[in-house]
């Protein structure tokens, strides 16, 4: 098929925003749509090749999968192998075990399913997963396991039948994606059925260009179409953010923009000439390798740092991904595509050997619990507070997960009767997200009649809507209704306030306060500010600072500056509207240090088991300190 420089330029427009988005540059907060651009491009290019070979009578599945292996596996296996020593040196056992398991998921092309199952609210932050970005490769490969077979089988029925079938599947896929983005956002984002329509959009373009008598737009139409495509793509990159449900009807903005660029941006248009310049084409040529390298670089840097790396380091890492991409494109990608150097048997043999190698490492990582023999006994003692067996117990018995602390997919009807306190005077109600669930245990020890109504990722902000938490408004409305029924003497509002910056909690907390006061004029409304944050988690922080569980420790907290700003503004707005304000930062921190370990009977434990969620002892300790604070 004819080479189009502007398509390589479009690849650059896709990969650079993805890299900058993962590097944390807010200007590119919608940069994740670059993956959707890749899906459309991939659907277009691969379908074009298949159609050309089908028309010539030369298409075979063996050749198709050989090309995919040459294209994908050499650079992918190189990056995976390069990750191994850094994982050994820098990742703690739980993260190592997750990483090694992801190696197996990658070679089996099911990493999208693996990361979907890892995407729980309390899981390691996505930015810390070195191979998270391989989910998109899995989507493509799952698609290409089925799509060529379908074309071979359906070819005898003619192109009209093929196009009609694909059109129906595209509509169903898009509709399913939009519905799932509202109900099961993690599944919608990662799984192939909700992404298939994007690849098929590219396939329809390939069918269009394969027509001998296709429509050829006038020059003015091409100019306007290319500009419109570029504007749609730019809008998605710079205006979208994580609050936009994805994939959904919103995803039509970047995908239709990409389709318009493929359709109209030829060398005869201004946009086509811009995309076809040497810089964009050069980046586009190495875009696959750049995509592979950037996430491990950023993830391992974040694992290694005591706090979030600064923009300068993140920018250098982003640039480094391009430099490494050039090297792997020149010395790995290009040679392995040369059939004169490496024949089919060699390629498939290397694919099998590499897969076996990474599967063996995955098995070893699982069997040794992330090679935990690397740790000392004291280190293992600290890490047990971050292990699944401990956190599951805390979530079930302390936070009351699934009954009084709802998971993202649970609606208000899931609240159980025991969440409601026994009747009587002096009752309290704890309203908020997972941080409120963490604090509720300590408050229940202080107040025998304590009601708990919490929901993951859902702050106590009236009318708050969060795409990733579709039941949030329903839950908050339910809690407001419970206030009338329970008439508590005190209502505690608490959340991971910094997580909801886009909702402007300091500016909007007054709506909740006023609603409570209108419903319960004599109730005391108590707003609890942000708790100390530890990156990436307090147990890891203690390990890196070589602090043991041998006493109560105050430890320097790098995140205090930003937290104090949130604490101050939330305090001012809460007091202004008649609420009492309690500050965990005031209760736990000095000017630069915060309580990191607390006594629990005859032992010393971390105050939190991840970046901020309190242990059982931590919850009691903080609640006691907060209730002793003077009322403000």
C-alpha positions, 0 to 999 in steps of 0.5 A: 500500500502507498506510504503516507507520511502524514500518518506517521506524523499523526502517530507523533500527535498521538504518542506525545500527549500520552507521554506528557499525560503520564508524566503529570503535565496538567496542560495535557490532562486529556493526553490519554486520548492518544491511545484512541488515536492509535486504535483508529490508525491501527484499524485503518492500516491493518485493514488496508493491508488485509484488503490489498492482499485479499484483492491480490489473493496473497493474504494468509493468516500465517503471514498476518501473524508473522507481521504482527510478531515482527512488529510488536514482540522484539521491542516489547520483549526488550522493554520487559527485559530492561524492567527486570533489574529495576524491579528487583532492586526497587520494587517491594515484594507486593509490587514485584509480585504484581509486576511479575504477574503482569509479565505473564499477562503481557505475553498472553495478551491479556494485560487489559484484563489483568489491569482491569482486575487490579484497578480497585480503589485501594490498589497501587496507583496506576502511575506506579505500574511499569507495564500498565500501558500494555493494556492497549496492545492486548486490546489490539491483539485480541481484536486481531485474533478475530478480525482477520478470521472474520474477513477470510470467512465473510469474504465470500459473501461480499463487501456489502455483507462485511460492511453491514456486519461491521456497522452493526458491531460498531454501533453495539460496541459504542453503545455498550461502551457508553453504558459500561462507562456509567456502570462499570468504568474500569471494565469499560476502559480496559476491555476489548468489547468497549474498544472494538468500535474504535478499531472498526472506525479505522477499518471503515476508512480502509474500506473507503480508500480501497474502493476504485471509485471512491469519493475524492473531495475538493481541495477546499473540502479537504482543507476544512476537513483536516482542520476540523479533525485537528481541532477535534483532536486538540480539544480532546487533548487539552479539554478532557480530563479523568472526569470524562467517562471513557470510552463513551460517546465523548470518545467520538471527539478524538476518534472522529477527529482522527478519522477526518485527519486520515481522510482529508490530511493529504500532502495537498493540505496545510495540515497534511504538510505539517503532519508530514514534516520531518520532525513529526514523521521522525517521532511517528516512526519511533512512536511504538518504542516511545510508547513502550519505554515511557511508562516504565521510566516514569513508574520506576522513577516514582517508585524510587523517589521519596516524593512525586518527582518534579516537572524537570525530572519528569520532562527529562524522563519523557525526553529519554523515552524518545531517545531510547525509542530511537535506539530500539527502533534502529537496532531492534524494530527495524532489523527484526522486520527484515525477512532477509535477516530473520525468517519466519521460523526464527521469529516464531521461535524467539516469540515462543522462547521469550514467552516461556522466559517471562512466564517462568519469571512470573511463576517464580515471582508468584511462588516466592511472594515477590521474591520476599527473601530479599527483605530482613525480618524487620522489613517484613514486619513493616510490610505485613501492614500493606499485604492483602491479608492485613488490608482485607481484614481491615477493610472488612472488620474495621472499615466495614467494606461492602456493608457500611462502606460501599464499593464503587459498583454498589448503590445506596440500597447496599447499606446494611441495617447495622450501619444505623446506630441504635436509637437514643440521644447523643448519636453521631453520623459519619459521612464521606468516602474511604477516609471517613470509613477509616476514621469511623472505627475510632469514632465508633469507640468514642460514641456508642451510637455511631452511624456509618454511611460511606462510599468509595471515592464519593465525598460528602459534597451535595450534588457531586457527580463523578464519572468513575463513581456513578452512584455517588449522588444517589448515595449522598441523597440517601445519607441526607434522607437518613439524617431526617430519620436518625436525627444525630447530635453530630454529623462528621464530614470527612474525605480525601479532600485533595482527591476532589480538587475538580469539585472544589470542596472548600468552595462547595462544602457549604452546600452540605453544611447548609442542607444539614442545618436546614434538616437538623437545626440543632445538630453539630456539623463537624468537618474533618480536614485532610489527613497526612499523605505518604508517597507511595505508602507509609510502610514503603516510606518507613522502609526507605527511611530505615525506620523500624517499629521500635517506638513512636516516630515523627517523620518528615512528610514532604506532602505537608505544604500542599495539604496545609493549603487545603486544610486552611481553605477548608477550615475558613469555609467550614467555620464561615458557614457555622460548622466545627472544623477539626484538623488531622494535620494539627492533631498529628503534625508539627511544622514539618513532621507527622506521626508515622507510628503509634502504640497498639497494646504491646506493639507499635504499628504504622498509623496508615497501611497505604498512602493515607488510610488508617490502620485500626490503631491509627483510627483510634489514635486520630479520633482521640486526638481530634476529639480533644481539639478545641472547637473552632 
